[in-house]
Amino acid sequence: MTDSPATRCGYVAIVGRPNVGKSTLLNHILGQKLAITSRKPQTTRHNMLGIKTEGAVQAVYVDTPGMHKNSDKALNRYMNKTASAALKDVDVVIFVVDRTKWTEEDQMVLERVQYVTGPLIVALNKTDRIEDKSALMPHLSWLQEQLPNAQIIPISAQQGHNLEALEKVIADHLPENEHFFPEDQITDRSSRFLAAELVREKIMRQLGAELPYQITVEIEQFKQQGKTLHIHALILVERDGQKKIIIGDKGERIKRIGSDARRDMEVLFDSKVMLNLWVKVKGGWSDDERALRSLGYGDL
């Protein structure tokens, strides 16, 4: 009789500068949309756990905000602190970088992960978009010199290329442990949190460069009535002009944000959804530590 494999379980932090594809990577590994994504940097503001259980292995991924240099505002300081804290208590760290692009912010993350004592993986993302493949080898050699203990794995989070190889390396590094979560649980976050994030994603995707960072979403009602889930979401902005941008001409833009968010919610919650959105001006919230705490941004 063969022994069944030992159960393994551990925490895996996904770190990197803004916009390198950390949340896209998490969604592809989980096989469903959990973390919100947009082309706008700093889309992710909170650490969120994504849990994947496959047989004897449970990997608990920590999706972190992008580490960035601008820390003038309380919100930016919160995001950097949140990302750095994730490095402390994990079993594996994945440092995501974007092809051969290298910025001051990548360097800043590199300087943090250099001190990681456990297993470190560099996920070289978006490799499907590298036109000049000859530039890749010198960059890989340079990365290996900077982080001699790291394993470097080229991937494409968007296309799902080479993610099996990445997951295999992660599984090999996880300690023998009982599983921390039930096998059907995929996140530690509440449905209310996920609903708020989906609304925020649609706003960021609709507005792109027009949108200031000073925007957050609060869920005021989340109630299942019969077969329908009723969700009331409040979009907070800092100025009247921002409110007008989100509502759009004759309310067209907020309608589109609502219908896009509702479609994703119906898939995520497996229910018919009635979504109501409101926009409210709350001046200075993104630089007010008390206001941030009341909006769920933890200890600053």
Helices and strands as residue ranges (DSSP letters): E 8-15, H 22-30, E 48-54, E 57-63, H 74-85, E 92-98, H 104-113, E 120-125, G 127-129, G 133-135, H 136-146, E 151-154, H 163-173, H 191-207, G 208-210, E 215-225, E 228-237, H 240-247, G 249-251, H 252-269, E 272-281, G 285-287, H 289-294
